[in-house]
Amino acid sequence: MLRSVKSPDGYAKYAEALFEFATMGILITDAKGIINAINPYALKEFGYTKKEILNKSIQKIIPREFRKLHRLFNQKQSNSLSTRLLCKNEKVIARKKNGKELPAEINMRIYKKDNAKHIIVFITNLSERKKAEANVIKLNGALEQKVVKRTTQFKLAAKKLEQSYHLLEKAASFQKAILDNAGAMIVVTDEKGIIQFFNPEAAENTGYTSKKLINRHTPMILHKKEDINQKRKIIFKEFGVLIETDFDVMTEKAKRNIHEEEPYTFVRKDGTTFPVLLSITAIRNNKNSITGFMGIAIDISDRKKMEEELKLSLLKEKELNELKSRFVSMASHEFRTPLSTVLSSAYLIEKYGTTEEQVNREKHLKRIVSSVNTLTDILNDFLNVGRIEEGKIQVRPTVFNLKEIITNFIHEFDGTLKKGQEIIHTHTGREDILLDVSLFKHILMNLVSNASKFSGEGKLIEINTNNQKTNFSLSVKDNGIGITKEDQKHLMERFFRGANAGNIQGTGLGLHIVSKYAELMNGEVTCNSELEKGSIFTIIFKKNIK
């Protein structure tokens, strides 16, 4: 049983293999920091042989500049504890035999044996981690390679467990500490799936205590039912077998000596979830019979978060590039006509030198002013879209008189209408309304401008406002060319123009801006239109009634 260090199924059995095959440096020192034991990974990592490093000070690996760390080796520790955390996740610069330095993370624990104080030092090389943080995309490929490597290591470890019984008594005290501080969630079960070992890392991450799970539950308590059902389908597709028992589903590949590190979602005791990479290995005796299973899980919440942030960043960058590209395309087309008009009119004005030709000069001056205004409107539309996307539009609601604002607007806009066009306004309800007057006037300007632009001479444009208790509605109706049902689905998108817009000037940004401004004031835009019968644009602003 795991509770007995003298049993081949106990802590020492697993810890011996982890000490020999762990992918992190593990050192055992005395109270003064003299190295008594070092695992193969650390020897390889720092370039020493056992003869070169044993009985030497740990300062050969951790330079004496890290005085705070070295002071821990000589400080007095409580006699009431068999193990005590000296430092956790301490960042240092470790030094190899050849003098090369590398970033590392140190975890140190003290334990006592035969009245002597020993210190277990876990050294993790952070070089790869830093590279991974700098390049999240490459992390997936690196993890896939680690799957094969780690699975092989734990397979060898499981085999090694059966051969290491004679070392148990000698190594028992610090081997348990290794398992308890392995830096991964470790769950060991018997052949039927009943949990026999649940390390502190697993307990800390899931909220369960080992006492509540050992000899009582299977690891299925940590899994979402959806994940298991999905795994069941994969097993059936790959091997043609339908497995009913959930634990057998999870261990089927391990039984077949197929070792994979796969993504799952673990469920904590409080019901919250977090993503992990899980590797399951079958533990076999010297007769190759399965005596249990070992699951190694790594929390990848930070990696998932980084991936999501990267995806969001790439999406925003893609949208920005698309916006720039469409603006360049639109600008090159829309700027050409007014600029040509300005150029030709300026040239002709120069030719009209006599007083009698003043009328012609004024005509071309008006054309220049109109073209410049058109260019200004195009640039303002693009700048407004940029401000909306960056969240720089601030809503400042004030109470104003609707009829007064709209009447003044009609008088100002009247000079830009086509020949014979007329604007009428009807209102019902109270005349005072609480909205951002600047945004409201911009919405009105866009809708009426479109109504005039897409309607012929002599057509009527109707503005209707209705101020009710729970909402306020604004509608602008024209008798113009109308919009197809298909085009109505895309009207509020940036740079979209109807198929029948033809050579009618426009940027395709006006209605997008209208929809965003309306949204900022708790409003929603709808369109009702039919080809050759005109369009009605309606915005309903919901009021915050307390």
KETI-273690 format. One record per residue (C-alpha): residue number from 1; x, y, z. Coordinates in steps of 0.02 Angstrom, whole numbers, m for minus. Layout:
{pt NUM; {X; Y; Z}}
...
This chain:
{pt 1; {0; 0; 0}}
{pt 2; {57; 181; m30}}
{pt 3; {50; 216; 156}}
{pt 4; {198; 102; 192}}
{pt 5; {371; 158; 133}}
{pt 6; {430; m22; 149}}
{pt 7; {310; m87; 20}}
{pt 8; {352; m90; m168}}
{pt 9; {184; m4; m193}}
{pt 10; {229; 139; m75}}
{pt 11; {302; 311; m97}}
{pt 12; {481; 254; m121}}
{pt 13; {434; 144; m269}}
{pt 14; {373; 292; m369}}
{pt 15; {493; 420; m298}}
{pt 16; {649; 320; m342}}
{pt 17; {597; 319; m524}}
{pt 18; {554; 504; m521}}
{pt 19; {724; 546; m444}}
{pt 20; {814; 449; m580}}
{pt 21; {707; 502; m727}}
{pt 22; {637; 673; m677}}
{pt 23; {656; 812; m806}}
{pt 24; {715; 937; m674}}
{pt 25; {874; 950; m569}}
{pt 26; {861; 873; m395}}
{pt 27; {1000; 893; m266}}
{pt 28; {1014; 834; m85}}
{pt 29; {1129; 938; 27}}
{pt 30; {1175; 944; 210}}
{pt 31; {1134; 1094; 320}}
{pt 32; {1285; 1190; 255}}
{pt 33; {1243; 1166; 72}}
{pt 34; {1368; 1025; 36}}
{pt 35; {1297; 915; m104}}
{pt 36; {1268; 734; m49}}
{pt 37; {1163; 673; m194}}
{pt 38; {1119; 736; m369}}
{pt 39; {1006; 660; m501}}
{pt 40; {1060; 617; m680}}
{pt 41; {960; 760; m755}}
{pt 42; {1054; 890; m650}}
{pt 43; {1223; 812; m694}}
{pt 44; {1183; 825; m878}}
{pt 45; {1106; 999; m860}}
{pt 46; {1258; 1075; m774}}
{pt 47; {1394; 970; m859}}
{pt 48; {1468; 886; m705}}
{pt 49; {1509; 705; m662}}
{pt 50; {1462; 640; m490}}
{pt 51; {1645; 639; m441}}
{pt 52; {1662; 822; m486}}
{pt 53; {1509; 886; m392}}
{pt 54; {1477; 772; m242}}
{pt 55; {1539; 840; m76}}
{pt 56; {1556; 1012; m157}}
{pt 57; {1461; 1169; m107}}
{pt 58; {1300; 1209; m198}}
{pt 59; {1382; 1377; m236}}
{pt 60; {1463; 1291; m385}}
{pt 61; {1290; 1289; m465}}
{pt 62; {1202; 1434; m376}}
{pt 63; {1328; 1577; m367}}
{pt 64; {1362; 1657; m198}}
{pt 65; {1287; 1820; m263}}
{pt 66; {1117; 1750; m214}}
{pt 67; {1153; 1780; m30}}
{pt 68; {971; 1773; 24}}
{pt 69; {960; 1595; m42}}
{pt 70; {1125; 1536; 35}}
{pt 71; {1079; 1605; 206}}
{pt 72; {938; 1476; 211}}
{pt 73; {1065; 1334; 224}}
{pt 74; {1129; 1389; 395}}
{pt 75; {972; 1455; 477}}
{pt 76; {894; 1355; 618}}
{pt 77; {736; 1259; 577}}
{pt 78; {596; 1198; 692}}
{pt 79; {626; 1025; 764}}
{pt 80; {439; 993; 766}}
{pt 81; {427; 973; 577}}
{pt 82; {498; 831; 474}}
{pt 83; {487; 936; 317}}
{pt 84; {482; 1124; 298}}
{pt 85; {472; 1237; 146}}
{pt 86; {626; 1349; 137}}
{pt 87; {587; 1437; m26}}
{pt 88; {462; 1419; m167}}
{pt 89; {481; 1470; m349}}
{pt 90; {635; 1577; m312}}
{pt 91; {708; 1647; m474}}
{pt 92; {899; 1635; m489}}
{pt 93; {1038; 1625; m618}}
{pt 94; {1119; 1451; m613}}
{pt 95; {1295; 1420; m676}}
{pt 96; {1356; 1271; m777}}
{pt 97; {1529; 1192; m764}}
{pt 98; {1583; 1284; m923}}
{pt 99; {1532; 1450; m845}}
{pt 100; {1376; 1472; m950}}
{pt 101; {1232; 1548; m851}}
{pt 102; {1048; 1505; m868}}
{pt 103; {888; 1566; m788}}
{pt 104; {819; 1445; m660}}
{pt 105; {684; 1423; m528}}
{pt 106; {727; 1352; m356}}
{pt 107; {615; 1258; m233}}
{pt 108; {694; 1201; m69}}
{pt 109; {628; 1091; 70}}
{pt 110; {711; 1033; 231}}
{pt 111; {691; 861; 308}}
{pt 112; {774; 772; 452}}
{pt 113; {840; 595; 459}}
{pt 114; {939; 517; 601}}
{pt 115; {942; 688; 688}}
{pt 116; {1033; 762; 538}}
{pt 117; {960; 904; 434}}
{pt 118; {954; 879; 245}}
{pt 119; {892; 995; 110}}
{pt 120; {807; 945; m53}}
{pt 121; {838; 1071; m192}}
{pt 122; {732; 1067; m350}}
{pt 123; {810; 1165; m494}}
{pt 124; {705; 1199; m648}}
{pt 125; {787; 1270; m804}}
{pt 126; {679; 1417; m861}}
{pt 127; {764; 1441; m1029}}
{pt 128; {636; 1340; m1125}}
{pt 129; {493; 1416; m1030}}
{pt 130; {550; 1591; m1076}}
{pt 131; {564; 1542; m1258}}
{pt 132; {389; 1469; m1249}}
{pt 133; {319; 1628; m1177}}
{pt 134; {398; 1726; m1320}}
{pt 135; {324; 1612; m1452}}
{pt 136; {157; 1536; m1404}}
{pt 137; {126; 1466; m1577}}
{pt 138; {283; 1356; m1568}}
{pt 139; {231; 1294; m1396}}
{pt 140; {108; 1170; m1468}}
{pt 141; {243; 1084; m1569}}
{pt 142; {360; 1080; m1418}}
{pt 143; {224; 1004; m1309}}
{pt 144; {191; 867; m1436}}
{pt 145; {375; 818; m1428}}
{pt 146; {368; 819; m1239}}
{pt 147; {221; 698; m1245}}
{pt 148; {328; 561; m1321}}
{pt 149; {475; 602; m1208}}
{pt 150; {375; 612; m1047}}
{pt 151; {273; 457; m1086}}
{pt 152; {431; 359; m1119}}
{pt 153; {506; 422; m957}}
{pt 154; {358; 370; m853}}
{pt 155; {347; 202; m941}}
{pt 156; {529; 172; m897}}
{pt 157; {493; 237; m722}}
{pt 158; {351; 113; m699}}
{pt 159; {466; m29; m752}}
{pt 160; {603; 36; m639}}
{pt 161; {486; 35; m490}}
{pt 162; {483; m155; m487}}
{pt 163; {673; m163; m485}}
{pt 164; {708; m35; m348}}
{pt 165; {641; m120; m191}}
{pt 166; {813; m141; m109}}
{pt 167; {839; 48; m114}}
{pt 168; {677; 94; m24}}
{pt 169; {738; 102; 156}}
{pt 170; {890; 207; 112}}
{pt 171; {793; 332; 5}}
{pt 172; {621; 335; 89}}
{pt 173; {635; 502; 180}}
{pt 174; {679; 613; 34}}
{pt 175; {588; 510; m99}}
{pt 176; {421; 554; m22}}
{pt 177; {468; 738; m30}}
{pt 178; {505; 720; m216}}
{pt 179; {332; 652; m252}}
{pt 180; {251; 784; m146}}
{pt 181; {341; 924; m240}}
{pt 182; {352; 856; m417}}
{pt 183; {275; 1011; m497}}
{pt 184; {133; 909; m577}}
{pt 185; {m30; 829; m522}}
{pt 186; {2; 643; m493}}
{pt 187; {m139; 518; m467}}
{pt 188; {m100; 333; m446}}
{pt 189; {m237; 200; m447}}
{pt 190; {m247; 12; m427}}
{pt 191; {m294; m97; m576}}
{pt 192; {m480; m66; m543}}
{pt 193; {m461; 122; m543}}
{pt 194; {m474; 158; m356}}
{pt 195; {m359; 302; m308}}
{pt 196; {m209; 246; m205}}
{pt 197; {m104; 404; m211}}
{pt 198; {m152; 587; m233}}
{pt 199; {m6; 707; m218}}
{pt 200; {m15; 882; m137}}
{pt 201; {m5; 968; m306}}
{pt 202; {m164; 878; m360}}
{pt 203; {m247; 919; m194}}
{pt 204; {m202; 1104; m207}}
{pt 205; {m265; 1120; m386}}
{pt 206; {m427; 1022; m367}}
{pt 207; {m481; 1064; m189}}
{pt 208; {m494; 879; m140}}
{pt 209; {m391; 805; 1}}
{pt 210; {m305; 637; m21}}
{pt 211; {m400; 573; 130}}
{pt 212; {m566; 602; 43}}
{pt 213; {m514; 513; m117}}
{pt 214; {m392; 373; m76}}
{pt 215; {m478; 202; m72}}
{pt 216; {m646; 289; m103}}
{pt 217; {m653; 361; m278}}
{pt 218; {m587; 342; m455}}
{pt 219; {m507; 487; m551}}
{pt 220; {m672; 505; m644}}
{pt 221; {m725; 624; m505}}
{pt 222; {m606; 749; m585}}
{pt 223; {m671; 731; m764}}
{pt 224; {m816; 807; m860}}
{pt 225; {m939; 679; m925}}
{pt 226; {m931; 760; m1097}}
{pt 227; {m743; 730; m1108}}
{pt 228; {m763; 546; m1066}}
{pt 229; {m903; 523; m1193}}
{pt 230; {m795; 606; m1326}}
{pt 231; {m651; 492; m1280}}
{pt 232; {m768; 342; m1293}}
{pt 233; {m810; 392; m1472}}
{pt 234; {m626; 411; m1516}}
{pt 235; {m585; 238; m1445}}
{pt 236; {m727; 161; m1544}}
{pt 237; {m670; 247; m1704}}
{pt 238; {m487; 195; m1681}}
{pt 239; {m506; 17; m1614}}
{pt 240; {m686; m32; m1654}}
{pt 241; {m729; m71; m1472}}
{pt 242; {m869; 8; m1371}}
{pt 243; {m817; 26; m1189}}
{pt 244; {m951; 54; m1058}}
{pt 245; {m850; 90; m900}}
{pt 246; {m784; 268; m892}}
{pt 247; {m618; 222; m810}}
{pt 248; {m585; 88; m941}}
{pt 249; {m617; 217; m1076}}
{pt 250; {m482; 330; m1003}}
{pt 251; {m353; 190; m983}}
{pt 252; {m385; 91; m1144}}
{pt 253; {m236; 165; m1236}}
{pt 254; {m121; 143; m1086}}
{pt 255; {m170; m42; m1081}}
{pt 256; {m116; m52; m1263}}
{pt 257; {50; 32; m1219}}
{pt 258; {m2; 188; m1316}}
{pt 259; {59; 340; m1222}}
{pt 260; {m12; 511; m1266}}
{pt 261; {m22; 678; m1178}}
{pt 262; {m200; 736; m1212}}
{pt 263; {m301; 891; m1167}}
{pt 264; {m442; 872; m1040}}
{pt 265; {m543; 982; m924}}
{pt 266; {m526; 947; m737}}
{pt 267; {m671; 987; m620}}
{pt 268; {m628; 1056; m449}}
{pt 269; {m723; 1013; m291}}
{pt 270; {m815; 1180; m299}}
{pt 271; {m873; 1143; m478}}
{pt 272; {m755; 1262; m567}}
{pt 273; {m648; 1193; m709}}
{pt 274; {m473; 1214; m780}}
{pt 275; {m381; 1140; m932}}
{pt 276; {m244; 1010; m914}}
{pt 277; {m130; 900; m1018}}
{pt 278; {m147; 722; m952}}
{pt 279; {m33; 572; m981}}
{pt 280; {m88; 399; m919}}
{pt 281; {36; 256; m899}}
{pt 282; {m2; 75; m853}}
{pt 283; {102; 10; m706}}
{pt 284; {155; m171; m735}}
{pt 285; {243; m300; m628}}
{pt 286; {387; m410; m683}}
{pt 287; {262; m528; m764}}
{pt 288; {196; m385; m871}}
{pt 289; {28; m388; m780}}
{pt 290; {m55; m219; m748}}
{pt 291; {m56; m177; m562}}
{pt 292; {m116; 1; m577}}
{pt 293; {m111; 164; m674}}
{pt 294; {m19; 328; m652}}
{pt 295; {m92; 491; m716}}
{pt 296; {18; 646; m735}}
{pt 297; {m77; 808; m766}}
{pt 298; {m10; 983; m798}}
{pt 299; {m118; 1139; m777}}
{pt 300; {m113; 1236; m942}}
{pt 301; {m229; 1379; m892}}
{pt 302; {m95; 1511; m923}}
{pt 303; {m53; 1438; m1092}}
{pt 304; {m237; 1436; m1143}}
{pt 305; {m255; 1616; m1088}}
{pt 306; {m102; 1666; m1190}}
{pt 307; {m172; 1575; m1341}}
{pt 308; {m339; 1663; m1326}}
{pt 309; {m254; 1832; m1307}}
{pt 310; {m147; 1795; m1459}}
{pt 311; {m298; 1743; m1562}}
{pt 312; {m391; 1902; m1511}}
{pt 313; {m239; 2008; m1552}}
{pt 314; {m220; 1925; m1722}}
{pt 315; {m405; 1948; m1758}}
{pt 316; {m397; 2133; m1715}}
{pt 317; {m242; 2153; m1822}}
{pt 318; {m329; 2065; m1966}}
{pt 319; {m481; 2178; m1949}}
{pt 320; {m370; 2333; m1943}}
{pt 321; {m275; 2279; m2099}}
{pt 322; {m440; 2246; m2188}}
{pt 323; {m505; 2416; m2134}}
{pt 324; {m348; 2502; m2199}}
{pt 325; {m355; 2406; m2362}}
{pt 326; {m539; 2447; m2392}}
{pt 327; {m511; 2629; m2347}}
{pt 328; {m369; 2644; m2473}}
{pt 329; {m479; 2564; m2605}}
{pt 330; {m627; 2675; m2563}}
{pt 331; {m522; 2833; m2550}}
{pt 332; {m437; 2807; m2717}}
{pt 333; {m609; 2794; m2798}}
{pt 334; {m707; 2925; m2700}}
{pt 335; {m570; 3057; m2696}}
{pt 336; {m544; 3053; m2884}}
{pt 337; {m708; 3139; m2935}}
{pt 338; {m705; 3288; m2812}}
{pt 339; {m519; 3316; m2840}}
{pt 340; {m545; 3316; m3028}}
{pt 341; {m687; 3440; m3004}}
{pt 342; {m578; 3555; m2898}}
{pt 343; {m437; 3546; m3026}}
{pt 344; {m545; 3581; m3178}}
{pt 345; {m644; 3721; m3092}}
{pt 346; {m485; 3805; m3031}}
{pt 347; {m417; 3798; m3209}}
{pt 348; {m577; 3873; m3283}}
{pt 349; {m586; 4012; m3152}}
{pt 350; {m415; 4068; m3211}}
{pt 351; {m485; 4085; m3388}}
{pt 352; {m631; 4196; m3335}}
{pt 353; {m542; 4363; m3320}}
{pt 354; {m679; 4489; m3361}}
{pt 355; {m815; 4561; m3250}}
{pt 356; {m950; 4491; m3364}}
{pt 357; {m890; 4315; m3324}}
{pt 358; {m916; 4333; m3135}}
{pt 359; {m1066; 4216; m3143}}
{pt 360; {m958; 4077; m3214}}
{pt 361; {m826; 4108; m3083}}
{pt 362; {m955; 4093; m2943}}
{pt 363; {m1023; 3934; m3020}}
{pt 364; {m852; 3851; m3016}}
{pt 365; {m813; 3917; m2843}}
{pt 366; {m972; 3832; m2781}}
{pt 367; {m915; 3671; m2865}}
{pt 368; {m747; 3684; m2777}}
{pt 369; {m830; 3716; m2607}}
{pt 370; {m949; 3569; m2635}}
{pt 371; {m806; 3453; m2683}}
{pt 372; {m701; 3506; m2533}}
{pt 373; {m852; 3475; m2419}}
{pt 374; {m871; 3302; m2496}}
{pt 375; {m688; 3262; m2461}}
{pt 376; {m708; 3328; m2283}}
{pt 377; {m861; 3217; m2256}}
{pt 378; {m764; 3064; m2318}}
{pt 379; {m619; 3098; m2201}}
{pt 380; {m736; 3135; m2054}}
{pt 381; {m827; 2970; m2083}}
{pt 382; {m663; 2874; m2078}}
{pt 383; {m603; 2968; m1923}}
{pt 384; {m769; 2934; m1836}}
{pt 385; {m755; 2748; m1874}}
{pt 386; {m579; 2748; m1801}}
{pt 387; {m640; 2836; m1642}}
{pt 388; {m783; 2711; m1625}}
{pt 389; {m666; 2561; m1645}}
{pt 390; {m546; 2633; m1515}}
{pt 391; {m688; 2667; m1392}}
{pt 392; {m654; 2854; m1389}}
{pt 393; {m834; 2910; m1417}}
{pt 394; {m906; 2977; m1254}}
{pt 395; {m1095; 2994; m1232}}
{pt 396; {m1148; 3156; m1146}}
{pt 397; {m1338; 3153; m1130}}
{pt 398; {m1429; 3318; m1106}}
{pt 399; {m1612; 3369; m1114}}
{pt 400; {m1655; 3463; m1274}}
{pt 401; {m1809; 3512; m1375}}
{pt 402; {m1835; 3393; m1522}}
{pt 403; {m1941; 3507; m1629}}
{pt 404; {m1819; 3652; m1609}}
{pt 405; {m1667; 3546; m1654}}
{pt 406; {m1750; 3464; m1805}}
{pt 407; {m1825; 3628; m1869}}
{pt 408; {m1654; 3712; m1865}}
{pt 409; {m1578; 3561; m1950}}
{pt 410; {m1705; 3567; m2093}}
{pt 411; {m1668; 3751; m2124}}
{pt 412; {m1480; 3718; m2128}}
{pt 413; {m1496; 3564; m2239}}
{pt 414; {m1621; 3641; m2360}}
{pt 415; {m1486; 3716; m2471}}
{pt 416; {m1408; 3545; m2507}}
{pt 417; {m1569; 3460; m2568}}
{pt 418; {m1598; 3415; m2749}}
{pt 419; {m1716; 3521; m2852}}
{pt 420; {m1894; 3506; m2789}}
{pt 421; {m1852; 3396; m2639}}
{pt 422; {m1939; 3440; m2475}}
{pt 423; {m1920; 3385; m2293}}
{pt 424; {m2069; 3377; m2176}}
{pt 425; {m2068; 3333; m1991}}
{pt 426; {m2207; 3264; m1883}}
{pt 427; {m2195; 3233; m1695}}
{pt 428; {m2302; 3152; m1560}}
{pt 429; {m2273; 3153; m1372}}
{pt 430; {m2170; 3268; m1264}}
{pt 431; {m2047; 3380; m1356}}
{pt 432; {m1907; 3367; m1226}}
{pt 433; {m1791; 3215; m1240}}
{pt 434; {m1634; 3156; m1148}}
{pt 435; {m1499; 3105; m1275}}
{pt 436; {m1327; 3159; m1333}}
{pt 437; {m1378; 3302; m1447}}
{pt 438; {m1216; 3296; m1549}}
{pt 439; {m1233; 3109; m1588}}
{pt 440; {m1419; 3131; m1623}}
{pt 441; {m1386; 3270; m1749}}
{pt 442; {m1252; 3164; m1833}}
{pt 443; {m1376; 3018; m1848}}
{pt 444; {m1508; 3135; m1920}}
{pt 445; {m1383; 3210; m2043}}
{pt 446; {m1331; 3038; m2109}}
{pt 447; {m1507; 2972; m2129}}
{pt 448; {m1577; 3129; m2214}}
{pt 449; {m1422; 3147; m2323}}
{pt 450; {m1445; 2967; m2384}}
{pt 451; {m1631; 2996; m2412}}
{pt 452; {m1592; 3146; m2522}}
{pt 453; {m1446; 3063; m2612}}
{pt 454; {m1542; 2905; m2659}}
{pt 455; {m1703; 2996; m2708}}
{pt 456; {m1741; 3089; m2867}}
{pt 457; {m1787; 3273; m2891}}
{pt 458; {m1954; 3328; m2822}}
{pt 459; {m1965; 3184; m2697}}
{pt 460; {m2029; 3205; m2519}}
{pt 461; {m1923; 3160; m2366}}
{pt 462; {m2019; 3126; m2205}}
{pt 463; {m1948; 3137; m2028}}
{pt 464; {m2058; 3064; m1891}}
{pt 465; {m2021; 3069; m1704}}
{pt 466; {m2122; 2987; m1567}}
{pt 467; {m2079; 3015; m1383}}
{pt 468; {m2162; 2883; m1274}}
{pt 469; {m2141; 2838; m1091}}
{pt 470; {m2026; 2688; m1117}}
{pt 471; {m1943; 2731; m1282}}
{pt 472; {m1913; 2863; m1413}}
{pt 473; {m1918; 2828; m1600}}
{pt 474; {m1843; 2921; m1749}}
{pt 475; {m1886; 2871; m1926}}
{pt 476; {m1832; 2944; m2094}}
{pt 477; {m1931; 2895; m2248}}
{pt 478; {m1884; 2927; m2429}}
{pt 479; {m1960; 2886; m2598}}
{pt 480; {m1799; 2835; m2681}}
{pt 481; {m1723; 2684; m2768}}
{pt 482; {m1747; 2565; m2621}}
{pt 483; {m1637; 2421; m2560}}
{pt 484; {m1645; 2236; m2599}}
{pt 485; {m1683; 2110; m2459}}
{pt 486; {m1510; 2034; m2478}}
{pt 487; {m1422; 2203; m2464}}
{pt 488; {m1524; 2250; m2310}}
{pt 489; {m1432; 2112; m2212}}
{pt 490; {m1266; 2203; m2234}}
{pt 491; {m1316; 2387; m2225}}
{pt 492; {m1232; 2420; m2057}}
{pt 493; {m1065; 2343; m2107}}
{pt 494; {m914; 2454; m2139}}
{pt 495; {m891; 2508; m2321}}
{pt 496; {m1045; 2412; m2380}}
{pt 497; {m1141; 2490; m2525}}
{pt 498; {m1297; 2422; m2607}}
{pt 499; {m1285; 2337; m2776}}
{pt 500; {m1398; 2470; m2853}}
{pt 501; {m1299; 2619; m2783}}
{pt 502; {m1210; 2635; m2951}}
{pt 503; {m1112; 2796; m2968}}
{pt 504; {m1200; 2882; m2823}}
{pt 505; {m1062; 2954; m2716}}
{pt 506; {m1032; 2879; m2543}}
{pt 507; {m908; 2789; m2430}}
{pt 508; {m1017; 2650; m2361}}
{pt 509; {m978; 2710; m2185}}
{pt 510; {m1129; 2820; m2146}}
{pt 511; {m1251; 2685; m2089}}
{pt 512; {m1113; 2593; m1994}}
{pt 513; {m1081; 2753; m1895}}
{pt 514; {m1269; 2779; m1870}}
{pt 515; {m1288; 2602; m1798}}
{pt 516; {m1139; 2625; m1680}}
{pt 517; {m1198; 2796; m1619}}
{pt 518; {m1373; 2726; m1591}}
{pt 519; {m1300; 2578; m1496}}
{pt 520; {m1204; 2697; m1381}}
{pt 521; {m1371; 2779; m1336}}
{pt 522; {m1463; 2614; m1308}}
{pt 523; {m1542; 2620; m1480}}
{pt 524; {m1568; 2495; m1621}}
{pt 525; {m1581; 2529; m1808}}
{pt 526; {m1702; 2438; m1924}}
{pt 527; {m1735; 2458; m2110}}
{pt 528; {m1893; 2426; m2210}}
{pt 529; {m1867; 2447; m2397}}
{pt 530; {m1926; 2391; m2568}}
{pt 531; {m1845; 2422; m2736}}
{pt 532; {m1909; 2579; m2825}}
{pt 533; {m2029; 2613; m2680}}
{pt 534; {m1913; 2696; m2557}}
{pt 535; {m1844; 2656; m2384}}
{pt 536; {m1888; 2689; m2202}}
{pt 537; {m1748; 2689; m2073}}
{pt 538; {m1810; 2681; m1893}}
{pt 539; {m1711; 2695; m1732}}
{pt 540; {m1792; 2651; m1566}}
{pt 541; {m1701; 2718; m1413}}
{pt 542; {m1749; 2627; m1252}}
{pt 543; {m1763; 2735; m1098}}
{pt 544; {m1692; 2687; m929}}
{pt 545; {m1850; 2686; m826}}
{pt 546; {m1820; 2664; m638}}
